[in-house]
């Protein structure tokens, strides 16, 4: 996958990706340009974070609110398939909690109707 081209096509800067992924801009640049000297595992984690950040370049709000059960399943599968640090896991847990609350609200409204 040509990350350099994909980053350009999506309109992201390395500063944008750094803010989203919490990976230093210089490290992102090294990974994308094939000059990263760290461990292969760390490189794969960084590439995974880049993929997620680039996929979030679209507005997910309509998808979340039109298909909350699907989005909840997507988040759980992402957690199972990828290693996250504590901060990322906390954010994902909060998103899942919000989705659960939204699903409860929908269920209550349907029960009242």
N, C-alpha and C positions, 0 to 999 in steps of 0.2 A: 504494500500500500504506500502510495506517495503522499506522506503526511504534509510535506512542504506545499505541494500543490493543493491539497485538500484544505489546509489552513488558509491559503490565499483565496480559494474559491468561496469559503465560508465567511470571509471578511474578518477573520480574527488576526490580532497582532500577538506577538509573543508575550507582550505585557498583559493582554486580555487573558490569554491561556494561563499565565503565571498566577494571576489573581484568582482564577476559577479553580485551578488544580492545586494551588499552594506549592508549586514546584518553581524554584528559581528560574528566571528567564534564561540565563546562560545555560543552565542544565537542559531546559527544553530545546534550546537551539542546538546543543551538542547531540541530543538524542535524535532529533529530526534530521540533522545533517550527517548522521552516522559517525560522529566523532566522540561519542560518549565512552569513557574508559571504565565506568563502574561495572558492577555485577550484572549479568544477564537478567537476573530476577528483578533487580531494581529497574532496569531498562524496560522490562515488560510491564511493571506496575505503572511506570510513567507513561508508556504508550497507551495503556488501558485508561488512564486518567485523561489523556488527550482525546481518545475516542469518545469518552463520555462527554467531555466538554464540547467537542464538535457536534455531537448529536443533540446537545441541549441548545444549539444555535437556533433551533426553531421554537416557536411559542408552544409550549406544552399545555398551557392552561385549558384550551378547548378540549384537548384529548383527556386531560385529567377529569374534567367535569362532565364530559359526555360518556366516558368509559372508566369510572373510578375503580370498579372491580378489576378490570384489566390492568390499570396502572398499579394497583396494589400488588398484583401478581408479578408484574414486571419488576417492581422494586425488590420484592422478596427474592426473585430469581437472580437479580443483580447482586444482592448481598451474598447469596449462596455461592455464586460462581466467581466472585472477585474478592480479594483480600483488601479490606479497608482499614485505615487506622481508626483510632477511637473517635476522633472528631468527625470523620466522614460517617461512621456508623451511627453516631448520635444524630447527625443531620438526617440520614435516611430513616432512622427510627421516628423522628419528628414528622417527616413527610408521611410515613405510613400511618402515624397517629391521626394526622389531619384527614387523610383519606378515610380512615375508620370512622371518624366523627361525621364526615360528609355522608358516608354510606348509612350510618345510623339515622341521620336527619332525613335522608331519602326514604328509608324504611318506615319511619314514623309518619311522614307525610302520606305515603302510600296506604298505611294502616288507617289513617284518619279519613281517607277519601272513600 
